[in-house]
């Protein structure tokens, strides 16, 4: 037993000592961080926007920010939360893309941007989602809200509950569409968090990244959809997310683009025109892709160590991360000094891949910058009683 403990201890030391991917002088790191923070605070990539933000999606690290916690009407960017709830319901099995939804008189009465649903009209969830993601249809959004929650009012409560789960303290929704309403507000930062959560559902990007499509294709009056986010067509790599405009909100846009294995998310609020909104968003994306890159530290197949499985058919199992671990690097700065620590729970069979068995804490110069879950690399069934008896008997005779 002592030999086994010693081996595990030495193995842990070996893994941790060899995980220091980057060796950077501590003084240089401090200077680098000071320079990066100074750049973020002085650089204004969205001069005409009241508030703006740019972050890298996989790490959540902010590249640029401006008045990010200022509360403002988000206009139709609100629909990102509506789409998030729709995607979550689909993935939970509560909703299907092929299901037909009947539009109510209330849904069909929505003003603003719409797909002109008629009361009693049936449309598939997939097509309604196109109407929301591409055409920003208020009627399509309300129809889906009523399908999921019974009424838009109850759906809005679900939206606010989800916002709280995401830690958004500066967001309050009064409707599912983004039409101006008293006490309906959010911030550039909160919108970016919703966007980051939404892009985890890769299927949504097939909708938000489509420039044009048709609804009611087989009818006598097909309805042409053109994406309100023109960058989907005119900026390479952009595949979402949501525009917004009301007189009170100004021109808003949450955008996302992927290039060189890095996904950026940008938000601008209260721009003076669509041209300036699109231009400043493009400049932000240019800057992000030109100046930053993402390095993968761990992937979901990286074996961190082997751990004992109590009562398992296998005595040991490999431990892996539940998700990739990445860090953001400034291309003009030294690479960052990153390490990790693995904290494991007692593992008892049966255990399946995906079950959380511990935590992986990621550090930069002794400061925790990320925490993700650890799981097993493969399923381990519980050993039958005869196998357990044989093992105990074998261990007993080892003592003699």
C-alpha positions as a Markdown table, in Angstrom:
| # | Residue | x | y | z |
|---|---|---|---|---|
| 1 | Unk | 0.0 | 0.0 | 0.0 |
| 2 | Unk | 2.9 | 2.4 | 0.9 |
| 3 | Unk | 4.5 | 1.6 | -2.5 |
| 4 | Unk | 1.3 | 2.5 | -4.3 |
| 5 | Unk | 0.8 | 5.8 | -2.5 |
| 6 | Unk | 4.5 | 6.7 | -3.2 |
| 7 | Unk | 4.0 | 5.9 | -6.9 |
| 8 | Unk | 0.9 | 8.1 | -7.1 |
| 9 | Unk | 2.6 | 10.9 | -5.2 |
| 10 | Unk | 5.6 | 10.8 | -7.5 |
| 11 | Unk | 3.4 | 10.7 | -10.6 |
| 12 | Unk | 1.4 | 13.7 | -9.4 |
| 13 | Unk | 4.6 | 15.7 | -8.9 |
| 14 | Unk | 5.8 | 14.7 | -12.3 |
| 15 | Unk | 2.6 | 15.8 | -14.0 |
| 16 | Unk | 2.4 | 19.1 | -12.2 |
| 17 | Unk | 6.1 | 19.9 | -12.7 |
| 18 | Unk | 5.9 | 19.2 | -16.4 |
| 19 | Unk | 2.7 | 21.2 | -17.0 |
| 20 | Unk | 4.5 | 24.6 | -16.7 |
| 21 | Unk | 4.1 | 25.2 | -20.3 |
| 22 | Unk | 5.5 | 28.7 | -20.3 |
| 23 | Unk | 8.5 | 30.0 | -18.4 |
| 24 | Unk | 8.2 | 33.8 | -18.0 |
| 25 | Unk | 10.1 | 36.0 | -15.6 |
| 26 | Unk | 7.7 | 37.2 | -12.9 |
| 27 | Unk | 8.7 | 40.8 | -13.4 |
| 28 | Unk | 8.0 | 40.5 | -17.1 |
| 29 | Unk | 4.6 | 39.0 | -16.4 |
| 30 | Unk | 3.7 | 42.0 | -14.2 |
| 31 | Unk | 4.9 | 44.4 | -16.8 |
| 32 | Unk | 3.0 | 42.6 | -19.5 |
| 33 | Unk | -0.2 | 42.6 | -17.5 |
| 34 | Unk | 0.2 | 46.3 | -16.8 |
| 35 | Unk | 0.7 | 47.0 | -20.5 |
| 36 | Unk | -2.3 | 44.9 | -21.5 |
| 37 | Unk | -4.6 | 46.6 | -18.9 |
| 38 | Unk | -3.3 | 50.0 | -19.9 |
| 39 | Unk | -4.1 | 49.2 | -23.6 |
| 40 | Unk | -7.6 | 48.0 | -22.7 |
| 41 | Unk | -8.3 | 51.2 | -20.8 |
| 42 | Unk | -6.9 | 53.6 | -23.4 |
| 43 | Unk | -7.8 | 51.9 | -26.6 |
| 44 | Unk | -11.2 | 52.9 | -28.0 |
| 45 | Unk | -12.2 | 50.6 | -30.8 |
| 46 | Unk | -15.8 | 51.8 | -30.7 |
| 47 | Unk | -15.6 | 55.6 | -30.5 |
| 48 | Unk | -19.2 | 56.2 | -31.4 |
| 49 | Unk | -20.8 | 53.5 | -29.2 |
| 50 | Unk | -22.1 | 54.4 | -25.7 |
| 51 | Unk | -20.8 | 51.0 | -24.5 |
| 52 | Unk | -18.9 | 48.1 | -26.1 |
| 53 | Unk | -17.0 | 44.9 | -25.3 |
| 54 | Unk | -14.9 | 42.3 | -27.0 |
| 55 | Unk | -14.0 | 38.9 | -25.5 |
| 56 | Unk | -12.7 | 35.6 | -26.5 |
| 57 | Unk | -15.5 | 32.9 | -26.2 |
| 58 | Unk | -13.6 | 29.8 | -25.0 |
| 59 | Unk | -11.7 | 31.6 | -22.2 |
| 60 | Unk | -14.1 | 34.5 | -21.4 |
| 61 | Unk | -11.2 | 36.8 | -21.4 |
| 62 | Unk | -11.9 | 40.4 | -22.2 |
| 63 | Unk | -9.8 | 42.1 | -24.9 |
| 64 | Unk | -11.6 | 45.5 | -25.0 |
| 65 | Unk | -14.2 | 47.1 | -22.9 |
| 66 | Unk | -16.0 | 50.5 | -22.7 |
| 67 | Unk | -18.7 | 51.4 | -20.2 |
| 68 | Unk | -19.5 | 47.7 | -20.0 |
| 69 | Unk | -21.8 | 47.9 | -17.0 |
| 70 | Unk | -23.9 | 50.9 | -18.2 |
| 71 | Unk | -27.6 | 49.9 | -18.2 |
| 72 | Unk | -29.2 | 50.5 | -21.6 |
| 73 | Unk | -32.2 | 49.2 | -23.6 |
| 74 | Unk | -30.8 | 46.2 | -25.6 |
| 75 | Unk | -33.5 | 46.3 | -28.3 |
| 76 | Unk | -33.6 | 43.0 | -30.3 |
| 77 | Unk | -30.4 | 41.7 | -28.8 |
| 78 | Unk | -32.9 | 40.6 | -26.1 |
| 79 | Unk | -33.8 | 37.8 | -28.5 |
| 80 | Unk | -30.4 | 36.1 | -27.7 |
| 81 | Unk | -31.9 | 35.1 | -24.3 |
| 82 | Unk | -35.1 | 34.0 | -26.0 |
| 83 | Unk | -33.0 | 31.8 | -28.4 |
| 84 | Unk | -30.9 | 30.5 | -25.6 |
| 85 | Unk | -34.1 | 29.2 | -23.8 |
| 86 | Unk | -35.4 | 27.7 | -27.1 |
| 87 | Unk | -32.1 | 25.9 | -27.7 |
| 88 | Unk | -32.0 | 24.6 | -24.1 |
| 89 | Unk | -35.5 | 23.3 | -24.4 |
| 90 | Unk | -34.7 | 21.5 | -27.7 |
| 91 | Unk | -31.6 | 19.9 | -26.2 |
| 92 | Unk | -33.6 | 18.8 | -23.1 |
| 93 | Unk | -36.1 | 17.1 | -25.4 |
| 94 | Unk | -39.0 | 19.4 | -24.4 |
| 95 | Unk | -39.2 | 20.7 | -28.0 |
| 96 | Unk | -38.3 | 19.5 | -31.5 |
| 97 | Unk | -37.3 | 21.3 | -34.6 |
| 98 | Unk | -40.0 | 19.5 | -36.6 |
| 99 | Unk | -42.8 | 20.3 | -34.1 |
| 100 | Unk | -45.5 | 22.7 | -35.5 |
| 101 | Unk | -46.4 | 25.7 | -33.3 |
| 102 | Unk | -49.7 | 27.5 | -33.7 |
| 103 | Unk | -49.5 | 31.3 | -33.6 |
| 104 | Unk | -51.9 | 33.0 | -31.3 |
| 105 | Unk | -53.7 | 36.2 | -32.0 |
| 106 | Unk | -51.4 | 38.0 | -29.5 |
| 107 | Unk | -48.3 | 36.7 | -31.2 |
| 108 | Unk | -49.5 | 37.7 | -34.7 |
| 109 | Unk | -50.3 | 41.2 | -33.4 |
| 110 | Unk | -46.7 | 42.1 | -32.6 |
| 111 | Unk | -45.4 | 45.2 | -34.3 |
| 112 | Unk | -41.9 | 46.0 | -35.4 |
| 113 | Unk | -39.9 | 43.5 | -37.3 |
| 114 | Unk | -42.0 | 40.4 | -38.1 |
| 115 | Unk | -42.5 | 37.4 | -40.3 |
| 116 | Unk | -46.3 | 38.3 | -40.6 |
| 117 | Unk | -47.7 | 35.3 | -38.8 |
| 118 | Unk | -51.5 | 35.0 | -38.9 |
| 119 | Unk | -53.5 | 33.9 | -35.9 |
| 120 | Unk | -53.9 | 30.2 | -36.1 |
| 121 | Unk | -51.1 | 29.7 | -38.6 |
| 122 | Unk | -48.9 | 26.6 | -38.0 |
| 123 | Unk | -45.2 | 26.8 | -38.4 |
| 124 | Unk | -42.3 | 24.5 | -37.5 |
| 125 | Unk | -40.0 | 25.4 | -34.7 |
| 126 | Unk | -37.1 | 25.3 | -37.2 |
| 127 | Unk | -38.8 | 27.9 | -39.3 |
| 128 | Unk | -39.8 | 30.1 | -36.4 |
| 129 | Unk | -36.2 | 30.0 | -35.2 |
| 130 | Unk | -35.1 | 31.1 | -38.6 |
| 131 | Unk | -37.6 | 34.0 | -38.4 |
| 132 | Unk | -36.1 | 35.0 | -35.0 |
| 133 | Unk | -32.4 | 34.5 | -35.8 |
| 134 | Unk | -32.4 | 35.8 | -39.4 |
| 135 | Unk | -35.4 | 38.2 | -39.6 |
| 136 | Unk | -35.6 | 39.3 | -36.0 |
| 137 | Unk | -39.3 | 38.5 | -36.0 |
| 138 | Unk | -41.1 | 39.7 | -32.9 |
| 139 | Unk | -44.2 | 37.6 | -33.8 |
| 140 | Unk | -42.0 | 34.4 | -34.2 |
| 141 | Unk | -40.4 | 35.1 | -30.8 |
| 142 | Unk | -43.7 | 35.5 | -29.0 |
| 143 | Unk | -45.1 | 32.4 | -30.6 |
| 144 | Unk | -42.1 | 30.4 | -29.3 |
| 145 | Unk | -42.3 | 32.0 | -25.9 |
| 146 | Unk | -46.0 | 30.9 | -25.6 |
| 147 | Unk | -45.1 | 27.4 | -26.8 |
| 148 | Unk | -42.4 | 27.0 | -24.1 |
| 149 | Unk | -44.0 | 28.8 | -21.2 |
| 150 | Unk | -47.7 | 29.1 | -22.0 |
| 151 | Unk | -47.6 | 32.9 | -22.0 |
| 152 | Unk | -45.0 | 35.5 | -22.8 |
| 153 | Unk | -45.2 | 36.8 | -19.3 |
| 154 | Unk | -44.1 | 33.5 | -17.8 |
| 155 | Unk | -41.4 | 33.1 | -20.5 |
| 156 | Unk | -40.0 | 36.5 | -19.5 |
| 157 | Unk | -39.8 | 35.2 | -15.9 |
| 158 | Unk | -37.8 | 32.3 | -17.2 |
| 159 | Unk | -35.5 | 34.7 | -19.1 |
| 160 | Unk | -34.8 | 36.7 | -15.9 |
| 161 | Unk | -34.3 | 33.5 | -13.9 |
| 162 | Unk | -31.7 | 32.4 | -16.5 |
| 163 | Unk | -30.0 | 35.7 | -16.3 |
| 164 | Unk | -29.6 | 35.3 | -12.6 |
| 165 | Unk | -28.2 | 31.9 | -13.1 |
| 166 | Unk | -25.6 | 33.4 | -15.4 |
| 167 | Unk | -24.7 | 36.0 | -12.7 |
| 168 | Unk | -26.1 | 38.9 | -14.6 |
| 169 | Unk | -26.9 | 41.6 | -12.1 |
| 170 | Unk | -27.5 | 44.4 | -14.5 |
| 171 | Unk | -30.1 | 42.8 | -16.7 |
| 172 | Unk | -33.9 | 42.9 | -16.5 |
| 173 | Unk | -36.3 | 41.8 | -19.2 |
| 174 | Unk | -39.9 | 42.9 | -19.5 |
| 175 | Unk | -40.6 | 41.2 | -22.9 |
| 176 | Unk | -39.1 | 38.5 | -25.1 |
| 177 | Unk | -38.5 | 40.7 | -28.1 |
| 178 | Unk | -36.6 | 43.8 | -27.1 |
| 179 | Unk | -39.3 | 46.3 | -27.8 |
| 180 | Unk | -38.8 | 49.4 | -25.7 |
| 181 | Unk | -40.4 | 49.0 | -22.3 |
| 182 | Unk | -39.9 | 50.6 | -18.9 |
| 183 | Unk | -37.4 | 48.8 | -16.7 |
| 184 | Unk | -36.2 | 46.6 | -19.7 |
| 185 | Unk | -32.4 | 46.9 | -19.7 |
| 186 | Unk | -29.1 | 45.2 | -20.0 |
| 187 | Unk | -25.4 | 46.0 | -20.4 |
| 188 | Unk | -22.7 | 45.3 | -23.0 |
| 189 | Unk | -21.1 | 42.9 | -20.5 |
| 190 | Unk | -24.3 | 41.0 | -19.7 |
| 191 | Unk | -25.1 | 40.7 | -23.4 |
| 192 | Unk | -21.6 | 39.2 | -24.1 |
| 193 | Unk | -22.2 | 36.6 | -21.3 |
| 194 | Unk | -25.5 | 35.6 | -22.9 |
| 195 | Unk | -23.9 | 35.4 | -26.3 |
| 196 | Unk | -21.0 | 33.3 | -24.9 |
| 197 | Unk | -23.6 | 30.9 | -23.5 |
| 198 | Unk | -25.6 | 30.9 | -26.7 |
| 199 | Unk | -22.7 | 29.9 | -28.9 |
| 200 | Unk | -22.1 | 26.8 | -26.9 |
| 201 | Unk | -25.2 | 25.5 | -28.7 |
| 202 | Unk | -23.4 | 25.1 | -32.1 |
| 203 | Unk | -26.7 | 24.5 | -34.0 |
| 204 | Unk | -27.8 | 28.1 | -33.4 |
| 205 | Unk | -25.0 | 29.4 | -35.6 |
| 206 | Unk | -26.5 | 27.6 | -38.6 |
| 207 | Unk | -29.4 | 30.0 | -38.2 |
| 208 | Unk | -27.7 | 33.2 | -37.1 |
| 209 | Unk | -25.0 | 32.6 | -39.7 |
| 210 | Unk | -27.4 | 32.3 | -42.6 |
| 211 | Unk | -27.6 | 35.4 | -44.8 |
| 212 | Unk | -30.8 | 34.6 | -46.6 |
| 213 | Unk | -33.5 | 32.0 | -46.7 |
| 214 | Unk | -37.3 | 31.5 | -47.3 |
| 215 | Unk | -40.2 | 30.8 | -45.0 |
| 216 | Unk | -43.5 | 29.2 | -46.4 |
| 217 | Unk | -41.4 | 27.8 | -49.3 |
| 218 | Unk | -44.2 | 25.5 | -50.5 |
| 219 | Unk | -46.9 | 28.1 | -50.3 |
| 220 | Unk | -48.1 | 30.6 | -52.9 |
| 221 | Unk | -46.5 | 33.4 | -51.0 |
| 222 | Unk | -42.9 | 32.4 | -49.9 |
| 223 | Unk | -41.4 | 34.9 | -47.4 |
| 224 | Unk | -37.9 | 36.1 | -48.1 |
| 225 | Unk | -35.6 | 36.4 | -45.1 |
| 226 | Unk | -32.5 | 38.5 | -45.2 |
| 227 | Unk | -30.2 | 38.6 | -42.2 |
| 228 | Unk | -30.4 | 41.9 | -40.3 |
| 229 | Unk | -26.7 | 41.3 | -39.5 |
| 230 | Unk | -25.0 | 42.2 | -42.8 |
| 231 | Unk | -21.6 | 41.2 | -41.4 |
| 232 | Unk | -22.6 | 37.6 | -41.9 |
| 233 | Unk | -22.1 | 38.2 | -45.6 |
| 234 | Unk | -19.5 | 40.9 | -45.7 |
| 235 | Unk | -17.0 | 39.9 | -42.9 |
| 236 | Unk | -15.4 | 36.5 | -43.3 |
| 237 | Unk | -15.9 | 34.3 | -40.3 |
| 238 | Unk | -19.0 | 36.1 | -38.8 |
| 239 | Unk | -21.8 | 33.6 | -38.1 |
| 240 | Unk | -24.0 | 35.5 | -35.7 |
| 241 | Unk | -25.5 | 36.7 | -33.5 |
| 242 | Unk | -28.1 | 39.5 | -33.2 |
| 243 | Unk | -28.8 | 43.1 | -34.2 |
| 244 | Unk | -31.0 | 45.5 | -32.5 |
| 245 | Unk | -32.6 | 48.9 | -33.0 |
| 246 | Unk | -35.2 | 51.1 | -31.4 |
| 247 | Unk | -35.2 | 54.9 | -31.1 |
| 248 | Unk | -34.3 | 54.6 | -27.5 |
| 249 | Unk | -31.7 | 51.9 | -27.8 |
| 250 | Unk | -30.0 | 53.2 | -30.9 |
| 251 | Unk | -28.2 | 50.8 | -33.3 |
| 252 | Unk | -26.9 | 47.7 | -31.4 |
| 253 | Unk | -25.1 | 44.6 | -32.5 |
| 254 | Unk | -23.8 | 41.5 | -30.8 |
| 255 | Unk | -21.5 | 39.7 | -33.3 |
| 256 | Unk | -19.4 | 36.6 | -33.2 |
| 257 | Unk | -16.7 | 35.4 | -35.6 |
| 258 | Unk | -14.4 | 32.4 | -35.7 |
| 259 | Unk | -10.9 | 32.4 | -37.3 |
| 260 | Unk | -7.7 | 30.4 | -36.6 |
| 261 | Unk | -9.5 | 28.3 | -33.9 |
| 262 | Unk | -10.4 | 31.4 | -32.0 |
| 263 | Unk | -14.0 | 32.8 | -31.5 |
| 264 | Unk | -14.5 | 36.4 | -30.7 |
| 265 | Unk | -17.7 | 38.0 | -29.4 |
| 266 | Unk | -18.3 | 41.7 | -29.7 |
| 267 | Unk | -21.1 | 44.0 | -28.4 |
| 268 | Unk | -21.8 | 47.6 | -29.4 |
| 269 | Unk | -24.7 | 49.6 | -27.9 |
| 270 | Unk | -26.3 | 52.9 | -29.0 |
| 271 | Unk | -24.4 | 53.4 | -32.3 |
| 272 | Unk | -25.6 | 56.3 | -34.5 |
| 273 | Unk | -26.2 | 54.3 | -37.7 |
| 274 | Unk | -26.0 | 50.8 | -39.1 |
| 275 | Unk | -22.9 | 51.7 | -41.1 |
| 276 | Unk | -21.0 | 53.0 | -38.1 |
| 277 | Unk | -22.2 | 50.0 | -36.1 |
| 278 | Unk | -20.9 | 47.5 | -38.7 |
| 279 | Unk | -17.7 | 49.5 | -39.2 |
| 280 | Unk | -16.7 | 49.6 | -35.6 |
| 281 | Unk | -17.6 | 46.0 | -35.1 |
| 282 | Unk | -15.4 | 45.1 | -38.0 |
| 283 | Unk | -12.6 | 47.1 | -36.6 |
| 284 | Unk | -12.9 | 45.4 | -33.2 |
| 285 | Unk | -12.8 | 42.0 | -34.9 |
| 286 | Unk | -9.8 | 43.0 | -37.0 |
| 287 | Unk | -8.0 | 44.1 | -33.9 |
| 288 | Unk | -8.8 | 41.0 | -31.9 |
| 289 | Unk | -7.8 | 38.5 | -34.7 |
| 290 | Unk | -4.6 | 40.5 | -35.5 |
| 291 | Unk | -3.4 | 40.9 | -31.9 |
| 292 | Unk | -4.5 | 37.7 | -30.1 |
| 293 | Unk | -4.3 | 34.0 | -30.4 |
| 294 | Unk | -5.6 | 31.1 | -28.4 |
| 295 | Unk | -3.4 | 28.3 | -27.0 |
| 296 | Unk | -4.9 | 25.0 | -26.0 |
| 297 | Unk | -3.5 | 23.7 | -22.7 |
| 298 | Unk | -5.7 | 20.6 | -22.2 |
| 299 | Unk | -8.3 | 18.9 | -24.4 |
| 300 | Unk | -10.9 | 16.4 | -23.4 |
| 301 | Unk | -8.6 | 13.4 | -24.2 |
| 302 | Unk | -5.7 | 14.7 | -22.1 |
| 303 | Unk | -5.0 | 12.1 | -19.4 |
| 304 | Unk | -4.2 | 13.9 | -16.2 |
| 305 | Unk | -3.5 | 10.9 | -14.0 |
| 306 | Unk | -4.9 | 7.5 | -13.1 |
| 307 | Unk | -7.0 | 7.1 | -10.0 |
| 308 | Unk | -8.3 | 4.2 | -8.0 |
| 309 | Unk | -12.0 | 3.2 | -8.5 |
| 310 | Unk | -13.6 | 1.7 | -5.4 |
| 311 | Unk | -15.4 | -1.6 | -6.2 |
| 312 | Unk | -14.7 | -1.1 | -9.9 |
| 313 | Unk | -14.4 | -3.7 | -12.6 |
| 314 | Unk | -11.2 | -1.8 | -13.4 |
| 315 | Unk | -9.0 | -1.0 | -10.5 |
| 316 | Unk | -8.0 | 2.4 | -12.0 |
| 317 | Unk | -9.3 | 4.9 | -14.5 |
| 318 | Unk | -7.8 | 7.8 | -16.3 |
| 319 | Unk | -8.9 | 11.3 | -15.4 |
| 320 | Unk | -9.6 | 13.8 | -18.1 |
| 321 | Unk | -11.1 | 17.4 | -18.3 |
| 322 | Unk | -14.8 | 17.7 | -19.2 |
| 323 | Unk | -13.9 | 20.5 | -21.6 |
| 324 | Unk | -10.9 | 22.0 | -23.3 |
| 325 | Unk | -8.7 | 24.4 | -21.4 |
| 326 | Unk | -7.4 | 27.4 | -23.4 |
| 327 | Unk | -5.7 | 30.7 | -22.7 |
| 328 | Unk | -5.6 | 33.9 | -24.6 |
| 329 | Unk | -2.2 | 35.2 | -25.7 |
| 330 | Unk | -1.3 | 38.7 | -27.0 |
| 331 | Unk | 0.8 | 38.0 | -30.1 |
| 332 | Unk | 3.2 | 40.8 | -29.2 |
| 333 | Unk | 3.8 | 39.6 | -25.6 |
| 334 | Unk | 5.6 | 36.7 | -24.0 |
| 335 | Unk | 3.5 | 33.6 | -23.6 |
| 336 | Unk | 1.9 | 33.2 | -20.2 |
| 337 | Unk | 3.1 | 31.1 | -17.3 |
| 338 | Unk | 0.2 | 28.6 | -16.6 |
| 339 | Unk | 0.0 | 25.6 | -14.3 |
| 340 | Unk | -2.9 | 23.5 | -12.9 |
| 341 | Unk | -3.9 | 21.5 | -9.9 |
| 342 | Unk | -6.2 | 18.5 | -9.9 |
| 343 | Unk | -8.5 | 17.9 | -6.9 |
| 344 | Unk | -10.2 | 14.5 | -7.0 |
| 345 | Unk | -13.1 | 13.1 | -5.1 |
| 346 | Unk | -13.3 | 9.5 | -4.0 |
| 347 | Unk | -14.4 | 7.5 | -7.1 |
| 348 | Unk | -16.8 | 4.7 | -6.6 |
| 349 | Unk | -18.1 | 2.3 | -9.3 |
| 350 | Unk | -20.2 | 2.5 | -11.4 |
| 351 | Unk | -18.9 | 5.7 | -12.9 |
| 352 | Unk | -19.5 | 7.0 | -16.4 |
| 353 | Unk | -17.7 | 9.4 | -18.7 |
| 354 | Unk | -19.2 | 12.8 | -18.0 |
| 355 | Unk | -19.7 | 12.2 | -14.3 |
| 356 | Unk | -17.9 | 14.9 | -12.3 |
| 357 | Unk | -15.2 | 13.3 | -10.1 |
| 358 | Unk | -13.1 | 16.5 | -9.2 |
| 359 | Unk | -11.9 | 19.9 | -10.2 |
| 360 | Unk | -9.1 | 21.2 | -12.3 |
| 361 | Unk | -7.9 | 24.6 | -11.1 |
| 362 | Unk | -5.8 | 26.6 | -13.6 |
| 363 | Unk | -3.3 | 29.2 | -12.3 |
| 364 | Unk | -1.3 | 32.0 | -13.8 |
| 365 | Unk | 1.6 | 33.0 | -11.5 |
| 366 | Unk | -0.2 | 31.4 | -8.5 |
| 367 | Unk | -3.5 | 33.3 | -9.2 |
| 368 | Unk | -6.5 | 31.1 | -10.1 |
| 369 | Unk | -7.8 | 32.1 | -13.6 |
| 370 | Unk | -10.1 | 29.1 | -14.4 |
| 371 | Unk | -11.8 | 26.1 | -12.9 |
| 372 | Unk | -13.3 | 23.2 | -14.8 |
| 373 | Unk | -14.6 | 19.8 | -13.9 |
| 374 | Unk | -12.8 | 16.5 | -14.2 |
| 375 | Unk | -14.3 | 13.3 | -15.3 |
| 376 | Unk | -13.3 | 9.7 | -16.2 |
| 377 | Unk | -12.0 | 8.8 | -19.7 |
| 378 | Unk | -14.3 | 5.8 | -20.0 |
| 379 | Unk | -17.1 | 4.1 | -18.1 |
| 380 | Unk | -16.2 | 1.7 | -15.3 |
| 381 | Unk | -18.8 | -0.8 | -14.2 |
| 382 | Unk | -19.1 | -2.2 | -10.7 |
| 383 | Unk | -17.3 | -5.4 | -10.2 |
| 384 | Unk | -19.4 | -8.5 | -9.4 |
| 385 | Unk | -19.3 | -10.0 | -5.9 |
| 386 | Unk | -17.0 | -12.9 | -7.0 |
| 387 | Unk | -14.4 | -10.5 | -8.4 |
| 388 | Unk | -14.4 | -8.4 | -5.3 |
| 389 | Unk | -14.1 | -11.6 | -3.1 |
| 390 | Unk | -11.2 | -12.8 | -5.3 |
| 391 | Unk | -9.4 | -9.4 | -4.9 |
| 392 | Unk | -9.8 | -9.3 | -1.2 |
| 393 | Unk | -8.6 | -12.9 | -0.9 |
| 394 | Unk | -5.6 | -12.1 | -3.1 |
| 395 | Unk | -4.7 | -9.0 | -1.0 |
| 396 | Unk | -5.1 | -11.0 | 2.2 |
| 397 | Unk | -2.5 | -13.6 | 1.1 |
| 398 | Unk | -0.2 | -10.8 | 0.0 |
| 399 | Unk | 0.1 | -9.9 | 3.7 |
| 400 | Unk | 1.7 | -13.2 | 4.6 |
